[in-house]
Amino acid sequence: MSRAFRLRVAGAAGLVALGVTTVPLAVVHAAGTVDVDCGDVAGLVSAMAAATGPTTLNLNADDVSGCIYTLTAPYSSTSDGLPPVGGAITVNGNGATIARSSAATAFFRLVEVDLGGSLTMNDLTLTGGSVPRDCDGVGGGIEDAGGTVTLERVAVTGNAACNGGGIHSDALAPGKLVLVDSIVSGNTAAGGFGGGIDAELGSTVTLLRTTVSGNTAYHCAGLISAGVATVTDSVVSGNSTTGTGGGVCNQGAMTFTGGRIEGNTAGIGGGVANWTSMTVTGTTVDENSASFGGGFENDGVLELSESTVEINSATIGGGIYDNGEVVATATSIDTNRSTGSGAAISVNGGRIALSGGTVRYNQAGSGAAVENDFQGVAVAAGVTFAGNTPAACAPSGSVVGCMG
């Protein structure tokens, strides 16, 4: 055998005896690369626990269709199914799934990244993680406790926690989350915030071509960020809460470019609830619903540019419900509905400035498409108003530049 031989290590039950058939064992390469055959949980746990330097794990090394690593109990005395990551580990999933067993009696998340740790995963599904939902438990799928988590072509689905059903980034040791071409779906934060993702104060979140869909929470069903968030060409859809923020909640500084925020529901802020500073560019926000603010509920500073806010619905403020400051440039706010007032925009003592764009075919049950009952500052310059019922703007003269 050449010098590139592979050394089998004890990743299953005990040592390998000559002539004795054993369960599959992890295969370690000299350069810190470990092959783990399909279903070899012991090998996976052993390799992660032994990783003292940069390590690459190749899951499903034997290329089994539908490969699953089923975790039945937490690792050692932790609340994690796999050993906590304190170094640098890359997991090449090769289409595999890591799942908490549906028969497991103990609560545990799938994986935790500790302070200074780095976990990169690709081509993998993470599912079934569950930690207590009485708000002692965070991060049902992944808990980032001050490290860096990078997911590429990874599905985080069907996990549950109090906060951060899918992924949680801690405020005490803020982490960095990067998701590329990934899916965060069907996760639950029944007692708290962030059904899909909960990134607390100081965290950094980057989503690129990623879908956050079908998550539920007490508040902020899809994504909540209290740090710095950059979302590009991504879709936030079909998330739901009876509280605030169906799709996105922002408590930090968020930039959302391209993509869609669609079909989310909430009590307040069906698509988005913004409390601080948010910039939205080239994004479609459509078919969201809430009692207040079908598309947006804004208490901070919201900048919209070259975006579309359409077919959203609410009792008040079908498109936008504004208590803060909204600046909309070259943005279409069309075909929104409210059973009460402000089908397109309800200005509630805040400030709104519209420049260019359109406000068309919005239908309010009473009042007007743009309602300024509390006499906030409302200015429309170069905006096309058309087909709004029962009126474009009200009270009369309260929206400077409103025509039609």
Secondary structure by P-SEA (a helix, b strand, c coil): ccccbbbbcccccccccccccccbbbbbccccbbbbcccaaaaaaaaaaacccbbbbbcccccccccccccccccccccccccccccbbbbbccbbbbbcccccccccccccccccbbbbbcccccccccccccccccccccccccbbbbbcccccccccccccccbbbbccbbbbbbbcccccccccccccccccbbbcccbbbbbcccccccccccccccbbbccbbbbccccccbbbbccccccbbbccbbbbcccccccccccccccbbbccbbbbccccccccccccccccccccbbbbccccccccccccccccccccbbbbccccccbbbbcccccccccccbbbbbccccccbbbbccccccccccccbbbbcccccccccccccccccccccccc
